[in-house]
Amino acid sequence: MNIDKSQVAQRFAKAGQSYAQHAVVQKQICQHLIGLMQEYISKNSLDRAFEIGCGSGNLSHLLMQHFAIQQLFLNDLYPEVQQHFQNDPKLKWWIGDIEQLDLPRSLDLIASSSALQWISDLDAIFKKCADALTQQGYLCFSTFGRQNLIEIKALTGQGLDYLPIEVIQDKLLKHGFEILHLSQSLETLSFSHPKAVLQHLKATGVTATASQHRWTKQSLQQFYQDYQQFSQLDQMGQRQYQLSYHPIYCIARSTA
């Protein structure tokens, strides 16, 4: 699937204010990723770090809080993300499409959370990361697997082509990474109505792939009706509509 990066930037910029409030799963994912990093990486070993797709800074702030980073390069598609950060001499901006940009050299860490699924050529990015990292430098990220937002894809045909964890593993090994940790999980959010599901997706910018999808009154009603198959009654007898997230976590180390 060809991803229109300008469209992605536009949707996420639009959701910039609401993202921090609504991106509940993405926040939890960042916290879990940081927890894993603390298990494998010494607090004082990351002088120069680079983050791909920093967004509103969920991961960036945790990195600064838990590791003694001296310089953090922050990347995203659009400069508006800078509003989520205070001026800090440790921060340096690297705005643009990561697939087109050269990375700074001699990095101790490249990190990313909930962003690599937007990359068209993951092989090229892994190679770029391997080249930019110091020997024994770390690549730590979360991305999403094939069950991600599966309800939406089933009903609308819209969505990203997510890679299975085995393919991600093969690509990492191919580019000379030692995999210290690789895991996946399935997280489910519940909503009181399918309309609330769509509002959640819009508020987090996740609808960036839906450029061709135009809702009509009729198609919306059909969507609400079809979503019944992904619902169940809670303990109070209220119907709850499920939305699946499928995070994949990786802690890898450069061996070159």
N, C-alpha and C positions, 0 to 999 in steps of 0.2 A: 504493500500500500504506500503510495506517495503521500508524504505528510507536508501540507502547506504550512511552513514555519511562520509565515506572516499572520496566517489565520490563528495559529496556536498562540502567538504573541498577543494578538488582539483579544482573544477570548480570556487569556489569563490576566491581561492588563485590566480588562473589564471586571474580572472577578477579584482583583487585587484587594479591595477593601473587605469583601465578604469572605475571602479565602481563609484567613486566620481563624475566623469564628466557626466556619462550617467544615473545615478540613480535619475532622476529628481523627479519622483513621490515619491520615498522613502524619499528624502530630504523634500519634502512638508509635507509628513506624519509625519516626526519627528517634524517639526515646529508646526504642528497642535496639536500633542500629548503634546508637551511642553506647548502650550497655554492652553490646557485643565487642565494640572497639575497646572498651575499658578492660575487657577480659584478655584481649590479645596484644594490646599496645601500651607501652609505658607512657605515662602522662607527659614526660619531658622529651619525648623522642620526635616530636613533630614541629620543627621550626617553621618550615615553609609548606603551606597547605593550599589546595585549590579545590573549590566546590563547583561542580557542574549543576546548573539550574537551581540557584539558591532561593528563588521565589521570595516569599515573605520572611524568610530567615529562620524557619523552625530549626533546621539542622545547624545553620551557621552559629546561632547563639549558643547552642549546646556544645558545639566544637570549641568555641572560645571559653566557655565555662569549665569544661572538663579536661582540656589539654592546654599545655603551655605554648600555644602557637604564637610565633613572633610576627608572621606575615600571612594573611589569609586573602587569597585572590578569589573574588566572587564573580561568577559568571551567570548571566541569564540573557534571554533573547532581547529584552527591552529595558531601557534605562529607568523606567518608572519604579522598578523594584527598589531603587536606592532610597525611596521614601520610608521603607521599613527599617532603615538602619540609621544609627546616629554616626556622626563623624568620629572616626577612630583611625589614628595613624597606622594601625595594624592592617586595616582593610584597603585592598586595591581592587578597582573594578575592571572587569574583563568582559565587556558587553558584546554580545553577538551570538551567532549560531556556532555552537561548539564544533560542529562538523567542518566549519570553514576556518576556524581560528587556529593559530599556532599557540601551543601552551608554553608557559614559562618553564625554564629548565630547573633541574636539581630540586624537584619537589619531594618532600618526605611523605606527603599524603595527597591523594586525590579522592574526594568524597562526593557522594551524590545520593539524594533521596527522592524517590518518586519522580524521576526525570528521564532516566535512560530509555524508558519505553517509547519516547518520542524520537529516538535516534534511528535514522534510516539504515546506517551501516555500523553495526556494533563492533564488527571486526576492526574497522578503521579506527574507532575510538579507543578500543583496547590497545591497539598498536601505538597510538598517539600517547596514551597514558604510560605504557611500558617505556617509551622513549624519554618521556619527561620526568619519570621518577628516578630518584637515586637508587643505588643498589640497596636492596632490602626496604625500599619505600613501599607504602601501603596503598592499595586501591580498595576502598570500602564503600559499598553502595547498597541501596535497596531499589528494586524495580518491581514490575508486576508480571505475574504468570498468566496462563491461558484461561483460568477460571475468573479472571478479573472482569467485573461488571457483566457477567455472562447473561444476566437477565435482559439487559439492554440490547446486547447483540442478538439474542434470540428473538426479541420482539421487533427490532428496528433494522437489523442487519448492519448497524453502524458500530464502529469500534476499531481499536488498534489490533494489529496482528502481533499478539504477544508471543514471546519465545518460551519454550519449555525450559525448565531448570537444567536439563541435561545438555541442551544446546549452549546455554550460557557457560556451563562448566567446560565444555569442549573448546569454546572460543578463548576462554581465559588460559587454559593449558597451552593452547596453540601459540599464544603470545608470551609464553614464558612465565606465567604467574603460578606461584605456589598457593593453593587454596587452603586457607586455615579454617574457614567456616563457610558452609553453604547450606541454607535451609529455606523452607517455605512454610507458609501457613495460610489458613482461610479465615477471614474476618467477615462477619455479617452485620450490617446495620439494619435496623427495623424502622419502618415509617408507617404512619397512620393511613396514608393514601398514596397511590401512584403519582399523584401531582406533586406530593412532597419529595418523592424520589427525584423527579425532574428538577425541582427547585434546588435540591441539594447539589445535583450535578452541575447546574448552571452556576451556583454560588462558588463552586470549587474550580470552575474553568475546565472541567473534565469533558465538556461537550465540544472541545476544540476540533474533534474529527467530524462533527455532524454538519459540515458545510452544505451538503446536498439535501439535508433533511429539513423539510418545511412542514410544520404541524398545521393541519386544518382542524376545524371543530370535530369533523367526523373521524379523522385518524387519531385524534387525541382520545376521543371516547372509546375507540377500538383498542387503543393502547391500555387505557384504564381497565377495560374489560379483560383483555388478554393477560394483564398482570396478575389477575386472580390466581393463576396457576403457581405464582411465586409467593403466595400468602398463606398465613396460618393464624389460628386463633391463639391469643395469649391467655394467661391464667384468668384474666378478667372477662374473657369471652370477646375481646375486641380483636378485629382483624388487623394483622400486621403484615406489611409488605417488605420482603427481604431484598437487600442489595449486597452482592458479594464483592469483596476485595481479596486479592490473592498476592500478598507481598512475598518477594524473594529477597533474602539477605545474603550478602557476601562480604567476607573479609579475606583479601588476597594480598600476597606480598610479591614484589618484583624480585626475580632471581638473577636478573642480568647485571 
